């Protein structure tokens, strides 16, 4: 018997499941797609015999919860002003594609746009930025993102089970329906612009895990990749999710699914095997899952940083001036750096406890080391975030009261928006960087630290350093973050073991320069050769291989609701 979530999908497709107003009219296809596109609207359509004219230019459609844009009101004319978010991986991944390829982004804005302005804003974003916005109604956006994504999926995927179901932690099916509704709106927006014969669709992260089902149902042969940027939990954790099968089947309607680490992929495969009874094996050098006659390929590919962007920031005069300022402020003291979001999973309080332990055990380090902890604004809200913030400030104050003096604070918290040049300057000066998260999908802070410690010739000259001087860096990283396996020279720690973290920090700051140099050089070679462009290019190459037989096979759509899937067979069979 189908679950309620599956049984109600036909109602949802008709717009009857939630009492939420429909979004404004779709963008005209003549605006968004070169050439003529056949009518692809409606569910249950089989595109086996559809004829769609090829686009004039190869295109990649990048779909994510948020567009890589900043938005603000012009104070003079009250018009919306938009600019590119240079820090967004979605924007940076374009470097992995040929300049001949057109990249279109589909996603939401970080601001709410009034219905009367949405058509004008949509046209502007398409014309100026190749972005297609999905305007979710306010209540739906709240239930979808702050509700299901942040209250249900985010904790679960970071190994936190609801322990007080009667105090707001219980599974809320209304939030699940909002999640499905939002995913459908994203899928409909993709269908407005796609040329399914030629375009590739790349969907990002846990916000859109059932979107592949909606796309596959409307366009059976859609060439679709999905990349999960968060951890994927073990099957013992994941199986507690009431809609576990629906989400797995949603992901399996992709052609290629990417993960940062082998562990995340292994957990996903275990869930497919234990909950859906699916088999998997190595095919074409990759792991393939057999799903209703289709092979869904699994890719293990950690993301990287944008080398050019980091180096351009290092070359700014503001950066070199800030480097000098920091060096003067901490002259004679060793700077340990932490850069984290204010989040319960980032382990900031555990890091502070380790510094406290270090100062207690090694009195000779008092007055000689400083932890600068940059706290990025929280991405979510709630009592957990506020409690984590209060605990962080309480521990920092205690450490400074006990071990500080009039001219010395062992812990400096920077809890404000920090511009890129200032953050890069701290990276460049810090002798050690510690990432102590108890769980994190990837975390690129260590990579950014390594690149900034390498510096640039221009920065070296600006701060009075020889350009051929040896570069060093030291990393203390949690074994529970995605970048840890890639950093063989880092000191790996269990963040829950306060004594071990304190010992690791002591080892890092007392290690000889020659050893620091060897570890740094090893890390820099890896980071510089596995940048964000390499990541995007590798993923897209594998997606193209995974989809190369789509139009040489017959296909049928089978299943209802979120259980829908496509069966492929060769035309001659």
N, C-alpha and C positions, 0 to 999 in steps of 0.2 A: 504494500500500500504506500503510495507516495507521501512524502512528508508534507506538512502544511505549506512550507515555503515553496515546494515544487508545485503543489496543486493550485496555488494562488497565482502562479506566474502568468497564466493566460489573462487573469483579471488585471495583473500588473501591466502587461503589455497593452491592454486596452485603456490603461490610465485610471482604473477604478479602485485600486487597492488602497491608496492613500488619498486623503482629502487635501491634496496639494495642488495649487493652480498650475496649469501648463505653462511652460516657458514660451516666450514670444516666438513668432514665426521663424522658420529656419532660414539660414542664409541662402540666397539663390545660388544654384549650382553653377550658373553661368559666371558667377563671380569667383567661385572658389576652385573650379576645376578647368584646366585647359582642355578644349575639345568637348565632345558631346557624351553624356553619360546616360545610360538607359535607366528606367525607373527601377530602383532597387528597394523601395520602401515596402514594408509589410513583412510579417514573420512567416516562416515556413516556406519561403521561396527557395527553389533549387536552381542554382545558377549554372547547371550543367550545360545548358544550351544557350545561355545568354551571350549576347554579342556587345562588347564594350570597346569603344574605340580607344586606342592607346593614347596616353598622355604625350605631349610633345617633349617632356622632360622627365627623367627618372625622379621619383619622389619617395621620401621617407616621411611617414606620419608618426610623430612622437606624441604619445598620449600619457598624461600624468595628472595628478590631482590639481597641481598648481602650475600655471604658465610661468616661464622664466622672465617675469616682468615685475617692475615696481610701478605703483600707481599712486597718484596724489592729485588733489584739486589745485587748480591755478587760483591763487588768492584774488587775482584781478577780475577774471571773467568767469570763474566757477566751473571752467571746463576741466575735463579729466586730462591729465598729462601722464604719459607712460614712458618708461625707459627700460632697457634690458638689464636683467639681473646677472651681472658678470660672474657671480659666484655659483650660479646654478649649473649643476652637472648636465642638465638637459641642454643648455646652451653650449656648453663646452664640448659636448660629444660631436658636434658638427665638424670638428677638426679631423675626425676619423673618416669623413666622407669626402668624395671628390667634390671640387667646386662646381661641377656640372650638375650635381644632385640638389634638388630643391627639398628643403626641410620645412615641414608644416607642423605646428604645435597645436594640440588640442588640450584644453584644461580650463580650470577656473581662475579667476582673479583673486587676489588677496583682499580685495575691497568689495563691498556690496554696491552694485550699480542699479539705480532706479530703473524700473521697467520702461519708462518713457525715454531713457537714454541708451538702452541696450542695443538697439539697431545701429545707431550712430557709432557707438563704441566698437561694436563688432566689425563694422566696415573699416574703421580706422586701424584696428589691430591687425586685420587681414592685410590691408594695404601697406602699412608701415612696418609690421613685424612678422608677417606670415603666421599669425596666431589666430586661432579660432576659439573664442571663449564659450564655455558652458555656463550659462547663468542659472545656477540652482536657486530655487526659492529659499528664502531665509530659513524657514522652519526645517525644510529638507536638509539644507546645508548643515544646520546645527545638529540634527539627529544623525546624519551621515558621518560627519567628520568628528565633532566633539563627542558624539554619542557612540556609534558602533566602532569607528576606527580607533578612537583614543581610549574609550572605556572598555571595549571588548577585545579587539584584535591586538592593539599595542601591548597591553600587559601580558596577554597570553603568549604572544610571539617572543616576549622577553622572559618567559618562564614564570610568570606570576599568575597563580590560580586564584579565583575568587574564594576567599575564606569566610566572608560574612555575607552570604547571599541575601539576607534579610535587611541589609543596610546599604542597598544601592549597588551591590556587586553582582546581582543575579542577571542571568541572560535575559535581555529584553527583545522580544520578537518585533516590537514596533521599530526599534532601532535597526534590526536586521532588514526589515522591509524598506526602510529608508536607504540603507546601503545598496540594496538591489535596485531601487528606484533611481538612485543617483548613477549607478553603473549603466543603467539603461539609457539615461540621458546622454552620458558620455558616448555610448555606442551609437546612438542616433546621430550625434554630431559628427562622428567619424564617417558614418554612412552618407552624410550630406556632401562630403568632399572627396571620397575615395574613388579611385579608378581601380577596381579589384584585380584586374588582369595584370597591372604593372606595379602598383604601389605596394610598399611594405609598411606594415603597422608595427610599432614597437611600444608596448604598454609597460608602464613603470609602477611598481611597488604595490603594497598591500591594500591600498585604497580601492583598487580596481581589479580585484581577483575574479569577479564573475563577469566582467566586461567581455572576455573572450567568448563566452557562451552566447551573448547577445549578437556579437559580430559574426560568429560562425553560423548562427541560425539565419541571419539575413543574407550572408554571403558565404556559401559553403567552402569556397576555395580561397578565402582570404588568407594572405600570407602574413602570419601573425607571430610575433615574438613577445615574450614577457620576461621582465627581469625583476626579481625581488631584492630590494635593497635592505630589508630588515633580516634578522635571523629567522630561520624556520625551526620551530621547536621539535623536540623528540616526540615520537608517536604517543608516548604515555601522557605527555602534556597536551598535544594537539587533539587527542581523541576525546577530551572533555568538552570540546566545542560542539554545541548542539547542531550546528550546520556544517559539520566537518566534511561530509560527503559532497555537499553542494559546492563548497569552495574548491575542493580537490578537482571535481569535474569541471569547474569553471577554468581552472588553470590548465587542465588537460585539453581544453579546446584551443590551446596555442599550438604552434608547430615547434617552437623552441622555448625552453624555460631556463633562465639563467640564475645562478646563485653565486655569492661571493666566495664561499668555501665549500670544501668537500663535505664537511659535517652537515651544513644546511641541506645540501643535495641528498645526502644519505638519509637524513630524517624525512625529507619529502618522499623519497622512494619507499622508505619503510611504511609511511602512512598509506601510500598507494597500494602497497602489497597487503597490509593488514586490514585496511578498511574497505578497499574496493576489489581486492583479490587479483590485482594486476601483476603481470610478470615484467621484468626488465632485464636487459642484457646490453653488452657493449656492441655498438654498431657504428661503422665508419669512424672509429676512433673516439666515439662519444657514447654515453649511456643512452639507450632508447627504451621508452616505456610503450608496451603494446596496448593500445586502447581502441577497441572496436575496429581492428584492421588498420588503424593508423599508427605510425611510430612517432611518438613525441620525444624529441631529443632534449637531453639535459646538458647544460653547459656550466662549467665551473670557471668563473672568470672574475677575479677581484678588480674593482674599479681603481683608477688611478687619478692623479692630479693633473692640472693644466700647467705644464712647465713654463710655457711662454708667459702666461698671466702672472704667475708668481715672480718670475724673473723681472718682468716689467715693473712690478710694484717695488721690488728691491732696488731698482735703478732710479726711483723717484728721489728727488732732493729731500722731500719730507721724511722719507724712510731713513736716509743716512743721518739726517739731523736728529731724528728720534733715537737712532742707535747710539749716537754720541751722548745724548741726554741720559739714556738708561745706563750706559757704561759709567758715566760720572756719578749717577745716583747710587749705583751699587758697587762702586769702586772698592776692590779688595774682598768682596763677598761673592760667593757662588750662587748663581740664580738658577733655581729649579722652576720650570714652567708647567702649568696645567691650563688647558683650554677646553671647556666643556659647556654643554647646555645645562641649564638648571633643570635637572630631570632626576627622578628617583633611581634610574638605572646607571647614571654616570659615575657613581661612587665617589663623589666629591668629599663627603664626610669621612669615608674610609681613608681617603688620601690624607686628609688633615690629621686623622688619628695616627697614621703612620709617621707623619712629620713630627707630631708630638712625641711619639715613641723614640724617634731618631734623636731628637734634642735631649730627651731624658737619658738615653743610654750613652750618648756621646757628648759630654759636656764641652769638649774641645771644639765642637761645631757651633756652639752658641755664639752669636754675633758674627758668624762666618757664612751662614747659608740663609737664603730667603726663598720662600715659595711664593711666586706670583701666580695667583689663580684667576684667570679671566673667565667670567661667568656669562655665557651668552644667554639672551632672553629665552624663557621657557616657551616651547612650541604648543604646550597644552596648559590647561588650567585645572584647578581643583585643590582639595585639601592636601593631597599627597605632595604636590609641588610646593605648596606653601610650607608644609612641615619640613620638607627637605631643605628649603631655603633657610628657615629658622634654625634648623640644626647646624647648617653650614656656618652661619654667622655666630652661633653660640660657641662652637668648637674653636673657630678662628679667634674669637675674643678671648677665650680661655688661654689659648696658646700664647697670644700676645701679652696677656696679663702676667703669665708665669715666667716666660722666657724673654720678653721684650724689655726695652729700656727707653729712655727718653729719645735716643737717636737710633733705635733699632726696633723694627717690627719683623719677626720671623715669618709672618703670613700677611700678604697683601691681597685683598680681594678687590677685583675690578669688576663691579657689577653695573655695567652700563654698556651701551652700544660702542664697540671699539672699531674704528676705521681700519681698513685693510693694511694701510701703511704702518700703523702703530702695532698691530698684531704681528706683522712680518718683522718689525724691529725687535720685538720681544723674542720671537723665534730665533732670530739671528744672534742674539746675545746670550740666550740661555745655554748653560753648559749641560743641562739635563732636561728632558721632557718626560713627564709621567702621564700616562693615560690609564686610569684605574677603574674603568667601567666594569660593572658586574655583568653586563650583557650589552653588546652593540653589534649592529649588522656589519659595519666595516670600520668606520672612523678613520678619516684622512688626516687627522692632526699630526701623527708621526711622520707621514709623508711630507706634509708642508714644512714641518720642523727640519727635516733632513735637507730639503731644497734650500731653505733659508740659511741654514748653517753652511751650506756649500757657498752661498752668496754668488755674486757676479763681480767681474773685474771692475766695473764702475763703482760698485759699493765698496770694494776693497780700497780703491783710491780715495774715495770720499771720506772714509773713516781712518785713513792713514795706515792701512794694512798692506803688506806685500801681496801682490796678486798670486805669487807662487808659494805662499805660505801654506803649510799643511792644514787641512780642515778636519775638525773633529766633531763628534756628536755622541750623545749617550741617550738611550731610550729605556724606560721602564714601562712595560705594557702588560695589561691584563691578558691572561690566557683565554679570556672569554670574549674577545673582540675579533672581528673578521680579519683585520690586517695582521694579527699576530703571527699566523703561519708564514707570511711573506717576509718577515723581519727576523732573519736567523741570527743576527747579531744583537738583538735586543735582549734585555733581561726580562724574562717572563715571570709573572707573579700571579698568585691567587689573591685577588683583592680582599677577600675575607680574612686572610692571614696577615694581620697587622704587623706582627714581628717580621715576617718574611719580606713584606713591602719596605719596612724600615731598613732592613739589612740590604735590600736591593738598591735603595737610594744611597746608602753609605758606600756600597761597592761602586755605583755609577760615578759618584763625585770624587772618589779617591783613586779611580783607575788611572793607570799611566797613560800619557798622551799617545804613545805609539799604538797601544791597544785601541784607544778611542778612534784613532785615525783609521786603523784597519777595518773596524766595524762600520765606521761612517762611509768609507769608500765602497764597501760591499753593498750597503743600503742604497747609496746614491746611484750606483750602477743599475740596481733593480728598479728603483723609483723612476729614474729618467728614461728607462727603456720600456716601462709598463705604465705609460701615462694614460690619460682619459681618451686620447685619440686611438691608442692601441686597443683599449678596451672596446670602444664603439666599433672600430673596424673589424675586430675579431668576432664580435657578436653578430654583426650584420653579415659577414661572410658565411658564418655557420647557419644563419637564418636563410640565406639564399640557397645554400645546399639542402637544407631541410625541406624547402618548398619547390625544388627543381622539378619534381614529378607531378605537381598539382594538376596540370592541364593535360597530362597523358593518361589520367585515370578517370574512371566514372565515380560518382559520389552520390550518396543518399543521406539525407538527414533522418535520424531516428531518435526517439525519446521525447518526453514532455518536459516543459518547464526547464529548470536548471539541470535536468538530467539529459538534455539534448546533446547529441554528438553526431559526428559525421563518419560514415563508413566509406572507405576508398577501396576501389579495386581497379585493376588494369582494364582498359577498354575492351580488350579481346576476351575477357573472362565472362 
